[in-house]
Amino acid sequence: MRFKPWTLAALSSLLLAGACTGDSNDPGDPNDPGEPNDPDFWLVGDGGTMLGVSVGGATTGYPLEGALDLLAIACFGRDTAYVVGEGGTILQTRDAGQTWAALTLGEAFPTGPGWRAVAPAEATPEGAETVWIVGDAGVVGRSDDGGRSWTRIDGPSGQLRGVATEPSGAAALAVSATGEIWRLHAPSDDEPGGAEMVYDGALALFGVALAAHDDRAVAVGAGGTMLRSDDGGLAWTSVELATTRDLHAVRVAGHEPLSVAVGAGGVVVRVSDGGAEIDEIADAEQGLYALHLREDGTGQAVGAAGVLLRTDDSGHTWQTVALPSTATLRGVDDFHENGHL
């Protein structure tokens, strides 16, 4: 199955019509319930790749020929999602992906930074959600009105590779390719907002996650690095793992002491009170770059050469899903009423 290429110019106004909705169903047919061909989760990656994958395995997508890489996706509620990438790309949908719009940040931001991670705050209202984005040269942006306006948060340095926000959106954590962890603070009536370095390590960090219901946080990076915090990211300790594979993404469970990370060589790491389980998935030898897990244990991991893995048990076991694309995939998420893992 081939998809129609779109030009980068098509991204500058209304764009990607139907990018996250399946084309296998007729939306005008009242007898068609929209399953199983409507997308269940969404993938983004190199060359402007955007794919929706349904529970029945059908795919729809719009790889953008010659377009810039899309590096992360974060869905929020039932209808909203943000995608960020190279060249200052920030896309938003308010209709579950039927249409997308490019967002403009304003004069306070440099032209065309590479945005590398995005995190909406899940306790804020859809339509006026708080969103954090981070990228190259330590640039941080925050919106508290659903992307209509943005405030720049100064302080961090280096290439910021991951971001996680508290449910309220008042604070966030960002990690950098030069090994720092930054705690980001929103502006208030008394403070302009800013950043505090809370960890300075020797190895690059690529991903960070915050638990939804307590103060646990986990950051991961090069050489099997995993760091844990129990106070919302103020103090960090190292978690010893029996792997030297780079870890690119991590999730922290909200109701149990579980962290799940993925990385180079198809490695999957599960850390709980019972210790660490480490597996290298044979079908993902090229590496895994992004991870999404829901509270019910379902989720996906994506990576190089179009690798897509699915799990129904919070990463205990995985199944390979074939895709009509071999583009490197950098982000994965789904629209959801309940929270992430």
ZIQUIDA-V431973 format. One record per residue. N is the residue number from 1. PHI is phi in radians with two decimals (999 if undefined). OMEGA is omega in degrees with one decimal (* if undefined). D_FIRST is the distance of its C-alpha to the first C-alpha in Angstrom with 2 decimals. Layout:
<<N;PHI;OMEGA;D_FIRST> <N;PHI;OMEGA;D_FIRST>>
This chain:
<<1;999;179.4;0.00> <2;-1.92;-178.9;3.80> <3;-1.98;-179.4;6.76> <4;-1.17;176.5;10.10> <5;-1.28;175.1;12.69> <6;-1.98;178.3;15.96> <7;-1.50;179.4;19.33> <8;-1.08;179.6;21.81> <9;-1.08;-179.6;24.16> <10;-1.18;-179.6;22.04> <11;-1.47;-170.0;23.04> <12;-1.46;176.4;26.71> <13;-2.26;169.6;27.05> <14;-1.31;-170.9;24.95> <15;-2.52;174.1;21.45> <16;0.95;179.0;17.96> <17;-1.01;179.6;18.48> <18;1.39;-174.4;16.52> <19;-1.07;-178.8;15.31> <20;-2.03;175.2;16.38> <21;-2.22;-177.3;15.97> <22;-1.20;177.0;13.33> <23;-1.80;-178.2;12.30> <24;-1.47;-179.6;12.42> <25;-1.93;174.3;16.23> <26;-1.53;-176.1;18.67> <27;-1.17;179.4;20.96> <28;-1.56;-178.2;23.72> <29;-1.59;-176.1;23.95> <30;-1.21;179.2;26.86> <31;-1.52;-178.8;26.19> <32;-1.69;-177.2;22.77> <33;-1.31;178.8;23.58> <34;1.51;178.5;20.25> <35;-2.25;5.3;19.61> <36;-1.70;-171.9;17.84> <37;-1.61;175.1;14.72> <38;-1.23;-176.9;16.42> <39;-1.01;177.6;15.91> <40;-1.74;175.6;18.64> <41;-2.59;-169.3;18.53> <42;-2.28;-176.7;17.28> <43;-2.16;173.2;16.65> <44;-2.32;-178.2;17.58> <45;-3.00;-172.8;17.99> <46;-1.13;178.1;18.50> <47;1.16;179.6;17.57> <48;1.32;-178.5;17.30> <49;-1.14;171.6;14.42> <50;-2.45;-176.6;14.39> <51;-2.25;168.4;12.27> <52;-1.84;-179.0;13.44> <53;-2.15;-177.0;13.31> <54;-1.59;177.3;14.99> <55;-1.09;178.1;17.67> <56;-1.56;177.6;15.68> <57;1.65;177.9;12.87> <58;-1.24;179.6;10.33> <59;-2.19;170.8;8.96> <60;-2.50;-177.7;9.21> <61;-3.05;-178.6;10.28> <62;-2.37;172.3;11.75> <63;-0.99;-176.2;12.27> <64;-1.60;-175.7;15.44> <65;-1.04;179.8;15.83> <66;1.34;-176.4;19.28> <67;-1.39;179.5;19.97> <68;-1.34;-178.1;22.25> <69;-1.17;172.0;21.46> <70;-1.72;-166.0;21.31> <71;-1.89;-179.6;23.65> <72;-2.84;173.3;24.26> <73;-2.35;175.4;23.53> <74;-2.41;176.0;26.19> <75;-1.56;-176.5;25.90> <76;-2.48;-179.3;29.18> <77;1.13;-175.2;30.11> <78;-1.63;-169.0;27.88> <79;-2.32;-171.3;26.73> <80;-1.91;172.7;27.32> <81;-2.66;175.6;25.48> <82;-2.15;173.8;26.13> <83;-2.21;177.7;24.00> <84;-2.21;-179.1;25.93> <85;-2.98;-177.9;25.34> <86;-1.14;174.5;26.67> <87;1.13;179.2;28.70> <88;1.34;-177.1;30.07> <89;-1.18;170.0;26.79> <90;-2.40;180.0;27.49> <91;-2.03;179.1;25.23> <92;-2.41;169.4;26.22> <93;-2.10;175.2;24.91> <94;-2.07;-177.3;27.41> <95;-2.30;177.9;25.23> <96;1.02;172.8;22.92> <97;1.65;177.1;20.38> <98;-1.15;174.0;20.25> <99;-2.44;179.1;21.89> <100;-2.26;176.1;22.86> <101;-2.26;175.4;25.95> <102;-1.50;-179.1;27.21> <103;-1.69;176.9;30.57> <104;-1.95;-174.0;33.62> <105;-1.58;179.5;36.09> <106;2.05;-171.5;39.19> <107;-1.21;-178.1;41.76> <108;-1.27;-175.8;42.64> <109;-1.91;177.3;39.45> <110;-1.15;-179.8;38.75> <111;-1.28;170.6;36.23> <112;1.16;174.6;32.78> <113;-1.19;173.1;33.41> <114;-1.40;175.5;30.57> <115;-1.46;-169.9;30.21> <116;-1.99;-179.7;29.26> <117;-2.74;-178.7;29.77> <118;-2.50;-178.8;30.27> <119;-2.57;170.5;32.16> <120;-1.38;179.1;33.09> <121;-1.55;-167.2;36.29> <122;-1.27;179.0;35.63> <123;-1.60;178.1;39.16> <124;-1.69;-172.5;38.95> <125;-1.34;176.4;38.02> <126;-1.10;-173.8;34.54> <127;1.77;175.9;34.87> <128;-2.44;-175.9;37.58> <129;-1.24;171.8;36.24> <130;-1.50;-176.7;37.50> <131;-2.36;172.7;34.93> <132;-1.93;172.1;35.55> <133;-2.31;179.6;33.54> <134;-2.37;-177.5;34.51> <135;-2.86;-174.1;33.69> <136;-1.17;176.9;35.14> <137;0.99;176.4;38.90> <138;1.23;-176.8;39.72> <139;-1.35;179.4;38.55> <140;-2.24;175.0;38.41> <141;-2.17;178.0;37.68> <142;-2.44;174.5;38.53> <143;-2.13;174.1;38.09> <144;-2.04;178.0;40.00> <145;-2.37;175.3;38.89> <146;1.22;175.4;35.14> <147;1.53;178.8;34.33> <148;-1.27;177.8;36.61> <149;-2.44;-174.0;38.96> <150;-2.36;174.8;39.04> <151;-1.98;176.2;41.88> <152;-1.52;177.1;41.91> <153;-1.83;-176.6;43.36> <154;-1.59;175.8;45.25> <155;2.33;-177.4;46.39> <156;-1.17;174.7;43.62> <157;-2.37;179.5;42.96> <158;1.43;178.2;40.34> <159;-1.40;180.0;36.57> <160;-1.44;-171.0;35.87> <161;-1.91;-178.8;32.88> <162;-2.64;179.2;33.02> <163;-2.56;174.8;34.65> <164;-2.47;-176.6;35.69> <165;-2.06;168.6;37.82> <166;-1.12;-178.0;40.46> <167;-0.96;-179.6;39.64> <168;-1.37;-176.8;42.04> <169;1.43;-177.5;40.59> <170;-1.23;-179.8;44.11> <171;-2.50;-179.7;43.36> <172;-2.60;174.1;40.49> <173;-2.05;176.1;40.07> <174;-2.28;178.5;38.32> <175;-2.07;-173.5;37.97> <176;-2.17;178.0;37.98> <177;-1.26;175.2;36.95> <178;-1.84;168.8;40.70> <179;1.64;-179.9;41.51> <180;-1.62;166.4;42.93> <181;-2.06;-178.7;42.43> <182;-2.00;170.8;43.36> <183;-1.70;-174.3;44.43> <184;-1.75;-177.4;43.61> <185;-2.08;178.5;45.88> <186;-1.30;173.4;45.24> <187;-1.10;176.2;47.84> <188;-2.43;178.3;50.59> <189;-1.10;-175.8;53.79> <190;-1.82;-175.1;55.63> <191;-2.25;-179.0;53.14> <192;-1.41;-172.4;50.77> <193;1.55;-178.6;48.09> <194;3.11;-175.3;47.45> <195;-2.49;177.4;46.43> <196;-2.19;176.1;48.33> <197;-1.32;-177.8;47.45> <198;-1.96;176.6;47.83> <199;-2.77;179.1;46.71> <200;-2.37;-175.4;46.78> <201;-1.95;-176.3;45.42> <202;-1.60;-174.4;44.91> <203;-1.98;-179.3;41.22> <204;-1.08;174.6;38.14> <205;-1.99;-172.6;36.83> <206;-2.10;-176.0;33.18> <207;-2.56;179.8;32.99> <208;-2.63;178.9;35.38> <209;-2.52;175.7;35.58> <210;-2.08;174.5;38.32> <211;-1.23;-175.4;39.14> <212;-1.38;-169.7;39.12> <213;-2.13;175.2;42.51> <214;-2.67;-171.9;44.73> <215;-1.74;179.0;45.35> <216;-1.30;175.1;43.25> <217;-2.51;178.8;40.98> <218;-2.39;174.2;39.14> <219;-2.16;-178.4;37.97> <220;-2.34;-178.8;36.14> <221;-2.96;-171.4;35.78> <222;-1.16;172.8;36.36> <223;1.13;-178.6;37.97> <224;1.32;180.0;37.46> <225;-1.19;168.6;39.28> <226;-2.39;179.8;39.55> <227;-2.09;-178.1;42.10> <228;-2.19;173.6;43.35> <229;-2.25;176.3;45.35> <230;-1.98;-178.6;47.22> <231;-2.28;176.7;48.56> <232;1.35;175.9;45.57> <233;1.79;178.1;45.12> <234;-1.41;179.2;48.68> <235;-2.21;-173.4;49.41> <236;-2.30;173.7;47.11> <237;-2.25;-178.3;47.58> <238;-1.44;173.8;45.59> <239;-1.83;-178.1;43.86> <240;-1.35;-179.4;44.24> <241;-2.17;179.3;41.13> <242;-1.54;174.9;40.90> <243;-2.65;172.7;38.05> <244;-1.95;177.0;37.93> <245;-1.20;173.1;34.17> <246;-1.08;175.9;33.26> <247;-1.85;-170.6;32.32> <248;-1.82;-175.5;29.90> <249;-2.62;-177.2;29.72> <250;-2.59;170.9;31.97> <251;-2.26;178.7;32.54> <252;-2.09;-179.5;35.97> <253;-1.15;-177.9;36.60> <254;-1.47;-172.1;38.62> <255;-2.11;178.5;40.83> <256;-2.63;-178.8;41.23> <257;-1.37;-177.1;41.98> <258;-2.32;170.2;38.48> <259;-2.17;178.9;36.44> <260;-2.21;-179.9;33.02> <261;-2.30;176.5;31.73> <262;-2.31;-178.7;28.88> <263;-2.98;-174.2;28.83> <264;-1.08;178.8;28.72> <265;1.18;-178.9;28.13> <266;1.21;-176.9;26.33> <267;-1.28;173.1;29.73> <268;-2.17;-178.5;30.25> <269;-2.05;174.7;33.78> <270;-2.10;-178.0;35.36> <271;-2.07;177.8;38.88> <272;-2.42;178.2;41.22> <273;-1.11;179.6;44.94> <274;-1.45;-179.1;44.54> <275;2.02;-176.3;43.41> <276;-1.98;172.2;40.20> <277;-1.89;-177.9;37.45> <278;-2.24;177.7;35.32> <279;-2.23;171.7;32.32> <280;-2.01;-173.5;29.98> <281;-1.35;-172.8;26.61> <282;-1.07;-176.7;25.68> <283;-1.42;-178.0;21.90> <284;-2.25;-176.9;22.42> <285;-1.08;-177.2;24.72> <286;-1.32;178.3;23.31> <287;2.02;176.9;24.66> <288;-1.97;-173.4;24.06> <289;-2.03;-177.5;24.58> <290;-2.57;-175.1;24.38> <291;-2.50;174.3;25.45> <292;-2.34;176.7;25.56> <293;-2.39;176.7;27.85> <294;-1.67;-180.0;29.22> <295;-1.06;-179.1;32.73> <296;-1.44;176.3;31.62> <297;1.61;176.5;30.27> <298;-1.41;179.6;26.53> <299;3.10;-175.0;24.48> <300;-2.53;169.5;21.98> <301;-2.27;-177.6;22.29> <302;-2.32;-178.6;19.85> <303;-2.93;-173.2;20.35> <304;-1.17;174.6;19.67> <305;1.01;177.3;16.66> <306;1.25;-179.7;14.41> <307;-1.20;174.8;16.93> <308;-2.36;176.5;17.04> <309;-2.08;176.8;19.99> <310;-2.11;176.1;21.28> <311;-2.35;174.2;24.94> <312;-2.05;-174.8;27.05> <313;-2.37;176.2;30.40> <314;1.01;173.2;30.69> <315;1.60;173.4;29.43> <316;-1.13;-179.6;31.48> <317;-2.29;-176.2;28.50> <318;-2.39;173.9;24.80> <319;-2.17;179.1;21.65> <320;-1.45;176.2;18.57> <321;-2.01;179.6;15.19> <322;-1.35;179.0;12.09> <323;-2.14;177.2;9.59> <324;-1.48;-178.4;6.37> <325;-2.59;174.7;9.17> <326;-1.94;177.2;12.59> <327;-1.14;174.0;14.41> <328;-1.16;-177.7;17.74> <329;-1.75;-173.6;17.93> <330;-2.00;-176.6;21.34> <331;-2.62;178.9;21.59> <332;-2.65;175.8;20.85> <333;-2.93;174.2;22.58> <334;-2.44;172.9;22.56> <335;-1.31;-171.2;24.70> <336;-2.71;174.1;27.73> <337;-1.43;177.3;31.16> <338;-1.58;-174.5;32.71> <339;-1.42;171.9;32.97> <340;-1.29;177.5;31.27> <341;-0.99;*;32.74>>
